[in-house]
Amino acid sequence: MLKPLVRFTVGALAIGAFAGAYAQSTAPGAEEPKIQSYSIDVEAKVLSDRRNRGISDTFRRPSAELTVTAAHESGVIGYLQLGGVRKEVFPESDGVLVTGALGYRWGRHDGWHFGVGAAQEWFPGAKASGAPTGFDWSTGNPTGFTDTKFDTTYGVFEFGHGIVEARYLYVLSKDLRGNNTATLCGTAYLPQLLAGGDPSKAIACYGDGFKRTGGSHLLDVDIKYPLDGRTKLTLHAGYQKTRNFGDANLFDYRLGVVHTRWGFDFGAEVVGVSLKNRDFAVAVDSAGNSKQLDETALVVSVGKRF
């Protein structure tokens, strides 16, 4: 499957906002407030569908996530998220995705600000085993096999001004979420090939040898526009240029609203993606039922911040 990547949160980690946080001392005789040198935020959320770059990680089913963000006044920032995924999308998965990031940020939260860092996705237990890397089309026999894990490493550069936040990610690992010739072509076209169907798409996909997606480029832009003290509009646009697989390039978008009431954040957003080859966004469950993971959908969520 073609899978999108980590949401490396930037807006919540603006160092100027944290450096300006104050905590009143409760000690007797305290004369002035003390500057809080760090901030830790925790959010728990349930969602009707958990998507990355417009494509479902959860077979278009509900899921949950727990996110911890931390920032120090020095500019050091950290991010950790646990989120649910499905075995139909990530074979042999334990059902969880662990995302971690560490970086450094500078600038003003109300002006230009920048950040650099690294992010890592871990998919415990997930692995595509024994997938063919290519075929000898004269005989129809595989020319090799490989095992692929989905863990991915990214280099991150972020920048923003006012309500606009943007980030660029570069894939440092061998593959982007396990995407290579064996997994992309195997998932999309190998079942058709084994069933005796038209082999033309498989021949074109497997091409002239085994290729990987390390070195792919990703760009995201996010806008959060406050309507009042409780409600804000959210807008996201993203682009993914997949190395060696032009048909896996995509543009994704989200348009939604978040309303805070009774201490909870209620969200609703339309999520969609334009994927050049939609065959790369199909998953099949154990009963043989297939789903198109890139269909435009309304995703609702309820979150609680601590």
Number of C-alpha atoms within 10 A of each C-alpha: 25 31 23 19 24 22 13 23 17 20 20 13 25 23 28 19 16 22 19 12 14 12 11 12 13 8 7 6 7 10 9 9 11 12 15 15 15 18 17 15 14 14 15 18 18 18 18 18 23 24 24 16 29 28 29 25 28 23 25 20 14 16 19 19 19 18 18 17 20 19 27 19 20 13 19 19 25 21 21 19 21 17 20 19 26 22 21 20 22 28 16 16 19 15 18 20 23 19 23 21 22 18 18 19 25 18 17 16 21 13 11 14 19 21 22 18 19 19 23 20 20 18 21 17 15 23 18 18 15 13 19 21 21 25 18 11 11 6 7 11 11 13 13 14 14 13 14 19 19 23 21 22 25 25 17 21 19 21 20 24 16 15 14 16 21 21 22 19 24 18 24 19 20 19 23 27 26 27 25 25 23 28 25 21 26 22 21 22 22 20 13 15 17 10 9 9 13 11 16 10 16 20 17 10 20 21 14 10 12 17 19 20 23 23 19 22 19 23 18 21 18 21 19 18 15 14 11 8 8 11 17 17 17 18 17 19 19 20 19 21 18 23 20 17 18 12 16 23 20 22 19 21 21 22 16 18 19 22 17 16 10 6 10 15 18 17 20 20 19 16 23 21 22 18 20 13 14 18 20 24 22 19 22 15 13 8 6 8 8 13 15 17 26 25 17 16 17 15 19 19 19 18 19 16 14 9
